[in-house]
Amino acid sequence: MASLRVRFGRTVVQIRKTESKYSQESLARAIKVHRTYMGLIERGKANATLDIIEKIAKALKVTPARLMSDPD
């Protein structure tokens, strides 16, 4: 089973691509983080803070709990 960090990143990608208008770069701009940091989060290589998780959830119009679920 993948780590929570990896599952979080996969879920963010899946929601971003299927339920939002955001590209990775535009989501990064919307939540005021660097695009490379957003890429690291999506690949499960960086730990997102609770504040960043909250910003991502708000931008994607989902709950933080949904971002923690397995995208499959």
Helices and strands as residue ranges (DSSP letters): H 4-19, H 24-31, H 35-42, H 50-60, H 64-67
